[in-house]
Amino acid sequence: MSGSRRNFITSLSSAALVLCLDDVLALAAPQAPSPSLTGPQIGSRPTYDNRPRPAPKGPPSPVSGTPIGVSFLDVARQSGLNAKTIYGGEHKNKYLLETTGCGVAFYDYDHDDWLDIFLINGTRLDGFSKGQEPISHLFKNNRDGTFTDVTLKSGLGRSGWGQGCCIGDYNNDGWDDLFVSYYGQNVLYRNNGNGTFTDVTEKAGLLQSKIRWNSGCAFLDYDRDGNLDLFVANYIDFDIKTAPSS
């Protein structure tokens, strides 16, 4: 673990409030009025009153905004991450599809030990002029806090209504490949190991016979045979005449 990560975890520990289980239960339980005896009476039943009693004192509650020793600053534009993400109408949304947003992956696609970024893009129901369609973007890490858009060079310049993505070496060649789910046709990109990708969707048997709203996805070896399998979740049945084709 690097020094900066260790310091971050240490700062979290110093700012955190540690409670035992009994204390947590005491804080969570409603404080009902507790009955009290009016006084001992030999040979008779004790009587009670219902006056509210103060809650037992315990450790103080965590205070919102307690500093943890770190802060965050938006440096997207300075870093070169200036692509505009489109997913539906800009000022008005008519369908649920227009409200879901798009996925992202931090992904060392070129194995230089620096995380690159893949940003999924969508589109609009009324479409775009030819040549103006939004595309997803791959940003290469320049190792100095900035990124370079290498989308077209890498072969990932595809338009459509993107949803999610997952990373995995499906063909066991040592290079992590990329799967992107779409409203419409999903795409599997094979990593060629030289900074480029090849669309192998049809070759991999992943073409769909009808339009589906594909959403989440994951590579996993569910049968433990040493080869990654693929799970793709689908959302509701959504089909309108103006829906985008991809």
C-alpha positions as semicolon CSV with decimal commas, in nm:
position;residue;x (nm);y (nm);z (nm)
1;M;0,000;0,000;0,000
2;S;0,142;0,340;-0,098
3;G;0,208;0,612;0,157
4;S;-0,070;0,835;0,026
5;R;-0,328;0,554;0,053
6;R;-0,205;0,463;0,400
7;N;-0,236;0,828;0,512
8;F;-0,586;0,847;0,366
9;I;-0,701;0,536;0,554
10;T;-0,537;0,665;0,873
11;S;-0,725;0,993;0,841
12;L;-1,051;0,802;0,793
13;S;-0,983;0,602;1,107
14;S;-0,907;0,912;1,313
15;A;-1,229;1,081;1,199
16;A;-1,455;0,779;1,243
17;L;-1,670;0,721;1,550
18;V;-1,629;0,368;1,685
19;L;-1,924;0,229;1,880
20;C;-1,981;-0,109;2,033
21;L;-2,298;-0,299;1,943
22;D;-2,473;-0,209;2,271
23;D;-2,411;0,161;2,210
24;V;-2,546;0,137;1,854
25;L;-2,862;-0,037;1,974
26;A;-2,907;0,218;2,250
27;L;-2,886;0,505;2,000
28;A;-3,124;0,337;1,756
29;A;-3,392;0,228;2,004
30;P;-3,677;0,478;2,074
31;Q;-3,662;0,619;2,422
32;A;-4,003;0,536;2,569
33;P;-4,103;0,680;2,907
34;S;-3,974;0,444;3,170
35;P;-4,200;0,360;3,462
36;S;-4,075;0,440;3,808
37;L;-4,184;0,338;4,152
38;T;-4,339;0,611;4,367
39;G;-4,190;0,451;4,672
40;P;-4,149;0,117;4,845
41;Q;-4,462;-0,009;5,016
42;I;-4,443;-0,324;5,221
43;G;-4,730;-0,563;5,163
44;S;-4,886;-0,368;4,878
45;R;-4,845;-0,340;4,500
46;P;-4,606;-0,070;4,379
47;T;-4,752;0,217;4,174
48;Y;-4,601;0,382;3,864
49;D;-4,610;0,721;3,696
50;N;-4,569;0,802;3,327
51;R;-4,356;1,112;3,349
52;P;-4,092;1,123;3,069
53;R;-3,741;1,043;3,180
54;P;-3,425;1,181;3,014
55;A;-3,257;0,942;2,772
56;P;-2,944;0,777;2,905
57;K;-2,627;0,958;2,808
58;G;-2,416;0,791;2,543
59;P;-2,137;0,877;2,300
60;P;-2,200;1,186;2,082
61;S;-2,350;1,136;1,736
62;P;-2,119;1,181;1,436
63;V;-2,126;1,540;1,314
64;S;-2,199;1,598;0,945
65;G;-1,906;1,755;0,766
66;T;-1,636;1,618;0,994
67;P;-1,309;1,666;0,801
68;I;-1,135;1,347;0,690
69;G;-0,815;1,504;0,565
70;V;-0,889;1,495;0,190
71;S;-1,079;1,710;-0,057
72;F;-1,190;1,677;-0,419
73;L;-1,155;1,925;-0,706
74;D;-1,314;1,901;-1,050
75;V;-1,021;1,891;-1,296
76;A;-1,200;1,723;-1,588
77;R;-1,157;2,009;-1,836
78;Q;-0,795;2,075;-1,740
79;S;-0,726;1,703;-1,782
80;G;-0,866;1,695;-2,135
81;L;-1,186;1,509;-2,045
82;N;-1,407;1,750;-2,236
83;A;-1,637;1,517;-2,430
84;K;-2,009;1,596;-2,406
85;T;-2,232;1,310;-2,297
86;I;-2,572;1,288;-2,467
87;Y;-2,862;1,075;-2,345
88;G;-3,193;1,217;-2,459
89;G;-3,339;1,564;-2,490
90;E;-3,135;1,848;-2,347
91;H;-3,426;2,036;-2,190
92;K;-3,709;1,783;-2,184
93;N;-3,727;1,405;-2,137
94;K;-4,031;1,213;-2,257
95;Y;-3,921;0,852;-2,207
96;L;-3,745;0,664;-1,930
97;L;-3,466;0,579;-2,173
98;E;-3,371;0,948;-2,173
99;T;-3,304;0,958;-1,799
100;T;-3,069;0,667;-1,736
101;G;-2,734;0,823;-1,822
102;C;-2,433;0,637;-1,956
103;G;-2,153;0,425;-1,809
104;V;-1,778;0,471;-1,767
105;A;-1,475;0,248;-1,712
106;F;-1,128;0,317;-1,574
107;Y;-0,933;0,076;-1,789
108;D;-0,560;0,024;-1,857
109;Y;-0,622;-0,084;-2,216
110;D;-0,257;-0,051;-2,329
111;H;-0,092;-0,218;-2,024
112;D;0,134;0,077;-1,939
113;D;0,025;0,062;-1,571
114;W;-0,166;0,391;-1,603
115;L;-0,546;0,388;-1,594
116;D;-0,715;0,518;-1,906
117;I;-1,083;0,619;-1,927
118;F;-1,361;0,495;-2,154
119;L;-1,672;0,717;-2,156
120;I;-1,992;0,576;-2,305
121;N;-2,216;0,809;-2,502
122;G;-2,581;0,801;-2,603
123;T;-2,794;0,989;-2,852
124;R;-3,137;1,149;-2,886
125;L;-3,466;1,010;-3,013
126;D;-3,482;1,267;-3,290
127;G;-3,132;1,174;-3,401
128;F;-2,846;1,386;-3,538
129;S;-2,732;1,502;-3,877
130;K;-2,508;1,262;-4,069
131;G;-2,155;1,286;-3,935
132;Q;-2,263;1,466;-3,618
133;E;-2,371;1,159;-3,420
134;P;-2,230;1,138;-3,064
135;I;-1,976;0,860;-3,010
136;S;-1,820;0,702;-2,704
137;H;-1,469;0,819;-2,617
138;L;-1,147;0,647;-2,513
139;F;-0,900;0,875;-2,333
140;K;-0,538;0,766;-2,302
141;N;-0,358;0,859;-1,980
142;N;-0,059;1,083;-2,057
143;R;0,098;1,008;-1,716
144;D;0,106;1,377;-1,625
145;G;-0,252;1,433;-1,508
146;T;-0,389;1,481;-1,859
147;F;-0,559;1,258;-2,116
148;T;-0,565;1,238;-2,496
149;D;-0,874;1,137;-2,693
150;V;-0,767;0,833;-2,899
151;T;-1,117;0,713;-2,991
152;L;-1,092;0,719;-3,368
153;K;-0,735;0,590;-3,369
154;S;-0,836;0,296;-3,151
155;G;-1,137;0,196;-3,362
156;L;-1,401;0,270;-3,098
157;G;-1,581;0,551;-3,278
158;R;-1,929;0,398;-3,276
159;S;-2,255;0,588;-3,232
160;G;-2,571;0,458;-3,067
161;W;-2,751;0,468;-2,733
162;G;-2,483;0,329;-2,504
163;Q;-2,569;0,210;-2,155
164;G;-2,300;0,013;-1,969
165;C;-1,969;-0,162;-2,023
166;C;-1,744;-0,427;-1,874
167;I;-1,381;-0,526;-1,914
168;G;-1,240;-0,878;-1,941
169;D;-0,994;-1,093;-2,134
170;Y;-1,254;-1,315;-2,297
171;N;-1,007;-1,490;-2,532
172;N;-0,723;-1,535;-2,280
173;D;-0,462;-1,359;-2,494
174;G;-0,339;-1,140;-2,207
175;W;-0,516;-0,822;-2,325
176;D;-0,836;-0,700;-2,164
177;D;-1,123;-0,667;-2,410
178;L;-1,423;-0,433;-2,398
179;F;-1,796;-0,507;-2,409
180;V;-2,048;-0,222;-2,442
181;S;-2,424;-0,263;-2,391
182;Y;-2,665;-0,057;-2,599
183;Y;-3,029;0,009;-2,648
184;G;-3,024;-0,190;-2,969
185;Q;-2,721;-0,399;-3,063
186;N;-2,443;-0,466;-2,813
187;V;-2,079;-0,459;-2,922
188;L;-1,780;-0,673;-2,823
189;Y;-1,440;-0,521;-2,900
190;R;-1,131;-0,742;-2,907
191;N;-0,818;-0,570;-2,781
192;N;-0,552;-0,616;-3,050
193;G;-0,267;-0,539;-2,812
194;N;-0,140;-0,247;-3,020
195;G;-0,371;0,031;-2,906
196;T;-0,654;-0,068;-3,141
197;F;-0,973;-0,272;-3,115
198;T;-1,171;-0,490;-3,354
199;D;-1,549;-0,534;-3,349
200;V;-1,599;-0,911;-3,312
201;T;-1,967;-0,903;-3,213
202;E;-2,090;-1,119;-3,499
203;K;-1,797;-1,360;-3,482
204;A;-1,861;-1,409;-3,110
205;G;-2,226;-1,496;-3,169
206;L;-2,361;-1,185;-2,995
207;L;-2,587;-1,046;-3,266
208;Q;-2,950;-0,996;-3,156
209;S;-3,254;-1,081;-3,364
210;K;-3,459;-0,793;-3,221
211;I;-3,410;-0,461;-3,046
212;R;-3,354;-0,493;-2,673
213;W;-3,286;-0,243;-2,399
214;N;-2,957;-0,391;-2,280
215;S;-2,835;-0,229;-1,960
216;G;-2,584;-0,375;-1,712
217;C;-2,323;-0,635;-1,805
218;A;-2,042;-0,837;-1,648
219;F;-1,772;-1,083;-1,745
220;L;-1,754;-1,383;-1,512
221;D;-1,636;-1,742;-1,523
222;Y;-1,956;-1,891;-1,382
223;D;-1,863;-2,252;-1,462
224;R;-1,495;-2,222;-1,364
225;D;-1,362;-2,357;-1,690
226;G;-1,098;-2,085;-1,720
227;N;-1,287;-1,891;-1,988
228;L;-1,482;-1,574;-1,918
229;D;-1,855;-1,591;-1,976
230;L;-2,076;-1,285;-2,031
231;F;-2,392;-1,177;-1,850
232;V;-2,606;-0,896;-1,993
233;A;-2,908;-0,757;-1,810
234;N;-3,208;-0,624;-2,000
235;Y;-3,445;-0,349;-1,892
236;I;-3,814;-0,304;-1,975
237;D;-3,960;-0,375;-2,318
238;F;-3,924;-0,037;-2,489
239;D;-4,012;0,013;-2,852
240;I;-4,140;0,325;-3,023
241;K;-4,138;0,430;-3,388
242;T;-3,894;0,714;-3,322
243;A;-3,653;0,502;-3,117
244;P;-3,295;0,512;-3,242
245;S;-3,155;0,217;-3,433
246;S;-2,794;0,110;-3,388
